[in-house]
Amino acid sequence: MTFLVPILICVVCVLYSYYLWKKSCPDTDNEPPKFPGALPILGHALQLIGDSCHLWRAVNDLANKSYDIGGVVAAYIGPRTIYVITDPDDFFTVANTSLEKDGFYDFAKPWLGEGLVTGKMSIWKNHRKLLNPAFSQIVLDGFLGVFNDQARKLVKDLEKEVGKGPFDHWTYTRHNALETICLTALGVDFTDHTILNSQYVHATEQIFNTMVDRFQKFWLHSPLTFRWSDVKKKQDACLKILHNMSYTVLRRRRAEFDVNNILPERKTGNTSGKKFKAFMDLLLELSVEKGVLNDREIREHVDTMIVGGHDTSANVLMYTLLLLGSHPEVQEKANQELRDVFGDSDRDVEKHDLSQLVYLEAILKESMRIYTIVPVVARRLDRNVQLKNYTLAAGRTCFMFLFGIHRHPMWGPDADQFKPDRWMDPATLPDNSNAFAGFSLGRRMCIGKTYALMSMKTTLSHVLRKYRFKGDHTKLELKLDVMLKPASGYYVSIEKRH
């Protein structure tokens, strides 16, 4: 019987901790409806355990249930109450009143530190102001030569797949996007360093896996239990690769300051030879001129830019090409727009062209709506938050489902269908301006929105002028690895355009 004593003590401790936690975060008088199926103590945690495909199906189930009960639902991960929001107005309210990222983002801090995605609100507020000039239109226009060079490289790389049947085009978009962001964020050309490129892509995939693994295994949420886990060992191995690249380039570039503390501008590659300044250079100059941002902070922001800039764009392009391959009529309409803008020429995309590629932008937005790359964001509620129909309690976690907003009934009965034409007429879009959250909503929305659209429109304009794609998105199986990733069924085939 004595062996029961430690077990009894543990149970009492757990129950008492649960009581104290509930007492510190009491329910409001107007709580959202509870998601059914919660178990005592465990809540809905067991429903989330499984592979990444299962996790994606589970969060979709949560989203679908929320539509029927006002776009907000309460659920439980262990003893923790969490809120799930799919209503666009309530999303916008939380996004602007609760700027503190939830503790789940701490899982990424060994990698990204206090960068813009993961940083505490007080740090984010200050650094966002410092970084805004690095994303000004003048700076972004300087990257257009890089975007054109990289788009031409992708066209050349894809040529080996012409007429050979279905292939994994995601491999090509990932490596190309990583090279592009390294050029613009670091100012370093890694296109010939295929081993480093492959290592970085693999390490990025693996560290996302560790984050999801830790989220699903709620017993690893505590730093104490996580410290001794195999997941921690896997994370540490990835961090060596991920930090090595940015730290190495940072030290090298800092050593290149001239006597006037000015860094020489870079030149783009094959076609334009135009000069540009990488994000790291702008941050280094800011550090020298104003004495802000130490090397660790610069590295954290650059690492955030690299992962945010390459993984998201690569996935959007992968899904977009698959959708175009599945909808030949949309692909031909896009090609007609390209002929209207470029004629039969193979010239680079210039600044004035981007504003004319209206249908191409509609395709990208519709692709991001159907396959929302960052499907979920989480905030910690530092106060009670009044929504349209419910009141959320301070101290709790709020998961905001961007993909849920994009499939909301307000999009109409064809919400699940890929229809870029809906973006060409405001009358066919939802009246609610918060219905599209491809770059999130509110004050902490993505700082790189313009960069991403410029890069992706430039890439598509080159690729679609050269190739015709075929695919079938109905075979696609999805998984949730922090971002929305394909598990299977995403291959395409290509042929040359004449």
N, C-alpha and C positions, 0 to 999 in steps of 0.2 A: 504493500500500500504506500510505502514511502516514496516510490517513484512518481506517484500522482501529485505529490506536493509541488514540485517545480512546475508541472503542467498547470495546476490550479493557480499558482502565483502568476504565471504568464497570462492566463486567461483573464484574471482579475486586472492585471496591468493594462491589457489591451482594452478591456471594457471601460476602465477608469479613464484612459487616454481618450477614448472615443467620447466619453461623457464631457470631459474638459473641452475637447475640440468643438463639440456641438454647442456647449455653453458659450464659447468665445465667438461663434458664428451663428447666432440664432436666426430662425426663419423670419421672414417679413410677414406682414399681415395679408399680403397679396402674392403668395408664391405661385410660380408657374406650375402647371400640371406635372405629375410624376410619370416618368417613363416606366411602363410595366415590366415586371420580371425581376425586380431587385431581390437579392438574397440578404439575410441578416449579416451585418458587418462587411461582407464582400461586395454588396451592392451589385452593380452590373459588370464588375471587373472580369468575371469568368467569360462573359460574352465577347470580350475583346481579345481573349487569348487565342492564338492560332497564327497561321502564316499571314503575310502582308495582304494577300488576296482576301482572306477571311476578314481582316480588319477593315478593308475597304467596303465589303458588303455590310459589316456591322454599322459603320458610320452612315452609310446610305440608308439603312433601316431607321436609324435615329432621325435623319433628315426627313424622310417620308412621313414618319409619325408626327413630326412637328408641324407639318403643313396643316394637318387637320385640327390642331389645337392652338392656332394663333401664332405659329412661327417661333414659339419658345417652349422648351421642355426642360425639366430637371432630371438629372440622372446621378448615379453614384459610382465612384471608383474607390473601392474599399469603403471607408467611412466618410470619404469626402463627397460633398454635394457639388456637382458641376452643373452649369447651365449650357444649353445648346440653343443657338439662335440661327434661324434661317430667314427671318423677316428682315428685309433690307433697311427699313427705317430704324428698327431696334438695333440692328448691326451698327448703323451710323451713330446712333446715340451712345452705345458702349464704346465704340472706337474713338470718340472724341471726349468722353468723360473719364475713361479709365485708360490712361496712357502707359501704365506699368505692365510690361510683359509678365506672363505667369511664370511660376517656378519651373514649369516643364522646359522652358528655354534655357535653364541652367544646365540641362543635359548637353547643350551645344557650346557652353562657355569655355570648356578646355580648348576648343578649336577656335571659336570666333570672339571670345572675350566679351568686351563691352562694345562691339561693333553696332551698327545701326539696327540690325535685326534683333539682337539679343540684349542690348544694353539697357541698364536701368534708366528710368525716365529722366532723372536729373542729368545723367551723362549724355543721353540721347539728345535732349533739348539743346544742350550747349554744342555738341559736335555736329548736329544737323545744320545749325547755322554756319559753322565753319566749313562744312563740306558742300553746301549749296552752290558756291561759285565753281566748284570742280565739275558740276553738272550743268553749267550754263550753256546756252545754245552756241555761243562762240567756241567753247571748248569742244562740244559735241560735233560741231561742223568740222573741226580739225581732224576728227576720226573718220570722216567719210572716205578718205583715201585708203585707210586700213580696211574698212568694211568692203570696199570694192575689190581690193587685192585678195582678201580672204574668200569672198564670194567666187572669184575666178578660180581660186585654188580648189574650192569645193566642187565646182563644175568639172575641173580637170580630174580630181580624185574619183568622181562618180563615173567617169567615162569607162572605166574598166568593168562596170556592171551592166553596160548597155547590151540588151538582147540576151542576157544570161538567166532571166527569170527572177523570182522573188529573192530579195537579199535584205540584210539588216541595215537599213539606211540610218538608224539611230547611231551606229558606230561612227558614221561619217559626220553627222551633225554635232555629236558630242566633241569629237577631237577638233573639229573646225572651230566650234564656239569657244573651246578652251584656249586654242591658239589666239583667237581674236581678243578675248578678254585679257590674256597675258600681255599682248601687245599694247592694249589701251590702258590696262590697270598698272602693269609693271614696266611697260616699255621694253619688253624682252621677247625676242623671237625664239620660240621653242619648237618651231615647225620641223626642224631637223633632229630634234632630241626626242625621238619617238619613245624611247624607254621611259624618260621622265614623264612625258605626256601620258603614256599608258599607266604608269604607276600612280599618277595624280588622279586620273579618272577612276581607277580601281579603288584607291583609298577613299575618294569621295563617296562612292557607292557603299563601301564597307562601313564608313562612319555613320552614314544615314541609317544603315541596318542596325548599328548598335543603339542609336537613339530610339528607334521604334521598338527594338527588343527590350530596352530598359523601360519604356513607357508601358508596354503590355505586361511585363513582369512587375507588378506593383510593389513586390517586396524589394525590388532594386531601386525604388524611388529614393530611399534613404542613402546618403553618401556613405554611411557606415557599412551597410550591406553591399553596396555597389563596389566599394574599394577592394573587396576580396573576391570578386566575381571574374569569370572568364570573359564576360562582356567588357570589363574594364581593361583587361590585357589586350583584347582586340582593338579597343579604342586607342590605347597608347601606341600600338604599332602603326595605326593610321596617322596619328598626330605627328610622328617623326617625319613622315613623307610630306604631309600637308604644310607643316611649318618650315621645313627645310627650304622649300622653293622661295617662299616670300621673304624669309630672313636672309637668305643668301643674296638675293637681288637687292634687298634694302641696304645691306652693308656695302655692296659693290657700288650702288648708285650714290650713296652718301659720300663715298670716297671720290666721286667725280665732280664735286663742286669746284668751280674755278676760284680764282683769288677774290672775285667780287661776290662769292656765295651765290652764283647763278649756275643752273644746270643747262647744258646745251640741249637744244630741241632734237627730237628724233626725226628720222625720215621714214616714210612709208616705202614699200618695196617696189614692185615691178613697174607699175603703170604711171602713177602720178609723181612720185618722189616728193610729195608735199610734206612740210614739217608739221609735227604735232607734239603735244606734251601729254605724257602718261599721267594717270591719276596719282601715282606714287610721287612723281616729280612735283606736282602741285602741292601735295601734302608735305613733302620735304621742305619746299620753299616756304610754306606757311609756318612750319616748325622753326625754320631759321629766322624768318622775318619777325614773327610775333612771339616766339618762345612757347608756343602751344604744341601739343601732340608730341609725346616722346616716341621712341622707336617701337615700343610695344603697342602703343595705341595706333600708330601708322600701320603696323603689321596686321592688327586686328581689323582695321577698316579695309585694308587691301584684300585680306583673306575673305572678308564678307563680300566685297565686290566681285572677287573671282568666282566664288560659288554661286552668288546671286545672279551674276551676269552670264555665266556659261551654262549652268545646269538648266535654268529656266528657259533660256532662248533655244537651247538644243532640243528640249522637249517640245516646245511650241512648234518649232519647225518640223520635228518628227511627226507630230500629230497632224499638222497642217498638210504635209505632203501625202500622208495616208488618207486624209479626208478628201483631198483633191483627186487622188487616185480612185476614190470610191464614187466621186461625183464628176464625171467627165464634162458635163455641161457647165459646171462652175469653173473648172479648169480652163475650158475654152473661152469663157467670158473673161477670165483673168488674162489670158493670152491676148485677147483682143484689146484690152486696156493697155497692155505692154506694147502692142504694135502701134496704138494711137500715140503713145508717149515717145517711143524709141524708133518707130518705123522698123526697117529691116537691119538697123545698125546693131553693132555689138559694143557700143560705147559704154563708159562708166555711168553710174547713177550720179547725177549732180543734185545739189541742194534743191533747186527749183522743181526737180522731177518728183521729189518725195510727196509734195502737196498734191500732185496730180494723180498719184497712185491711190485713189480713193477706194476702188473695189478691192485692191490688194490689202488695204488696211481693214476693210470689212471682213475679209476672209480670215485674217489673223485674229480679230476680235471674236468672231464666231467660233473659231477653233479654241480660243481661250475660254469661251463660255461653255462649250461642250465638254472640253477636257481641261478643267481648272488646275493649273500646274501646282499652285500652293492651295490646296483645298480647304485647309483649316488654319485659323490663327487663334491664339489664346491670350486672354488678358486676366490680370488679377484685379478684382473689384476692391478699390480702396475706400469705397463708400456705398451706401444703398443707391441703386440706380433705378429711376422710374422709367419704365417703358410704356408703350401705348396701352397695354392691357395688364401688365404685371409689374411687380417690384422685385428686383434682384437684391440679395443680401450681401453686405460688405464682407470682405475676407474670403470670398469664394472664387472659384475659377469659372470663367466664361469662355466656352468654345464657340467661335463664330464660323459657321460653315459657308465659305465663299461659294463652293460648288452647289450648296443648297439654294443660295440666292439665284444662281444662274439657271436652276431648273424649277424655280418658283412658278406656281400656276399663273402669275401675272404675265409670264412670257407667252401664254396662250396654249392651246391644245397641241401645238407643234414644238413645244419647248425642248423635246428630246431630239429634234431633227436639225441637221446642219443646213442652215439657210442664210448665207451671207447677205442675200438681197434684203433681209429685214433691216440691215444697217443703212441701207441706201435711202430709206424713207422714214423720217421721224414718226409718222403716223403708225408704222408697223412695229415700233418699239414700245416697251412699257412706258407709261407716263412717269413712273418713278425714276428719278435721276440716280438713285442708289441701286438700281437693278443690275448694273454691271460692276463687278469688283475684281476685274482681271489683275489689277495692280493694288488690290486691297482698297479700303476706304478710310477716310478720316485723316488726322494729322500725321499718323505714322505710316501712311501709304508709301509705296515703293518710290525711292528717290530716282531710280534708273528707268522710269517709264519711257521717256523720250529716247534715251540711249537704246533701249530694247527695240522700240518700234523702228527707229532708223536702221539699226543693224539687220533686223529681220526682213524689212521691206527691201533693203538693198540685196540681201542674199536671195530672196525669192525672185526678184526681178531678173537676176542673172540665171538662176537655175531653171526657171520656167521658160525663159527664152531659148534654152538649149534642149530641154528634155520634156517628154510627156510621161506622166506617172500613171501606174495602175495599181490598185490595192482594194482591200475590202475591210473597212473598219468594223463591220458587224462581227468579225471573228476576234476582235480585240478583247483580251482579258486584262483587267487593271489590278494594280496593287498600290497600297499606301505605304511608301517609304519616306515619310516626311513630305516629300513631293509625290504627285500622282504619276506613277511610272507604269509602263507596259509590262505585263508578265508574259504574254504570248500573243500571236496573231497580228503583228504589226508590220510584217514585211511588205515591201513594195517591189515592183519591177519597173524598169524605165526603157524608153527608146528615144532616139534622137528626133528632134523636130526638124523638118525641112521646109 
